[in-house]
Amino acid sequence: MSASDDTIRETILALLETAKTVAPRDIAQQLAVEGEDWRKYLSRIRAEAVRLHAEGLLNFIRKKQVVDPAGLKGVYRFSKPTRD
């Protein structure tokens, strides 16, 4: 059974509460049940992360810098936005 979008969102936010940054792979592996291919979640995780970014709840990190997710390629992580 596949995780719902709400479950993906809740998992992303929960993991960000316990870590400074989180890789999409970590989230996917958390969502996958035993024997299930975690990679199938990666595109849905990115889509939900883009929505969270638009709401100001998440940053995309690449090479230790906050980046815009539009057109982003390569390895990236998520972090909570810093509050000034």
C-alpha positions as CSV (number, residue, x, y, z in Angstrom):
1,M,0.0,0.0,0.0
2,S,1.3,3.4,-0.9
3,A,1.6,6.3,1.6
4,S,-0.9,9.2,1.2
5,D,0.2,12.8,0.5
6,D,-0.7,13.7,4.0
7,T,1.5,10.9,5.4
8,I,4.4,12.1,3.2
9,R,3.9,15.7,4.5
10,E,3.7,14.5,8.1
11,T,6.8,12.4,7.8
12,I,8.8,15.2,6.2
13,L,7.9,17.6,9.0
14,A,8.4,15.0,11.8
15,L,11.9,14.2,10.5
16,L,12.8,17.9,10.3
17,E,11.9,18.2,14.0
18,T,14.6,15.7,15.0
19,A,17.4,16.6,12.5
20,K,19.1,19.7,11.2
21,T,18.7,18.4,7.6
22,V,17.0,15.4,6.0
23,A,17.7,13.7,2.7
24,P,14.7,12.7,0.5
25,R,16.1,9.2,0.6
26,D,15.7,9.1,4.4
27,I,12.1,10.1,4.1
28,A,11.4,7.5,1.4
29,Q,13.0,4.8,3.4
30,Q,10.9,5.8,6.4
31,L,7.7,5.6,4.3
32,A,8.4,2.3,2.6
33,V,7.2,-0.9,4.2
34,E,9.4,-3.9,4.3
35,G,10.0,-5.3,0.8
36,E,8.7,-2.1,-0.9
37,D,11.0,-0.1,-3.2
38,W,11.5,3.2,-1.4
39,R,12.6,5.0,-4.6
40,K,9.0,5.1,-5.8
41,Y,8.3,7.8,-3.2
42,L,11.0,10.3,-4.3
43,S,9.0,12.2,-6.9
44,R,6.0,12.5,-4.5
45,I,8.4,13.6,-1.6
46,R,9.9,16.4,-3.9
47,A,6.4,17.5,-4.9
48,E,5.3,17.8,-1.3
49,A,8.5,19.5,-0.3
50,V,7.9,22.1,-3.0
51,R,4.5,22.8,-1.5
52,L,6.0,23.0,2.0
53,H,8.7,25.4,0.6
54,A,6.0,27.6,-0.9
55,E,4.3,27.7,2.5
56,G,7.6,28.8,4.2
57,L,7.9,25.5,6.2
58,L,10.9,24.0,4.5
59,N,14.1,25.0,2.7
60,F,15.9,23.1,-0.1
61,I,19.7,22.8,0.7
62,R,22.4,22.1,-1.9
63,K,26.1,22.4,-1.1
64,K,25.2,23.9,2.3
65,Q,23.3,26.8,0.7
66,V,19.5,27.5,0.6
67,V,18.4,27.2,-3.0
68,D,15.2,27.6,-5.0
69,P,13.7,24.2,-5.9
70,A,12.7,25.3,-9.4
71,G,15.0,23.6,-11.8
72,L,17.1,22.1,-9.0
73,K,19.0,19.0,-10.1
74,G,21.5,16.8,-8.3
75,V,21.8,16.0,-4.6
76,Y,19.8,18.1,-2.2
77,R,18.5,18.0,1.4
78,F,15.7,19.7,3.3
79,S,15.9,21.9,6.4
80,K,13.6,24.0,8.5
81,P,13.7,27.7,7.7
82,T,15.7,29.8,10.1
83,R,13.8,32.3,12.1
84,D,15.5,35.7,12.4
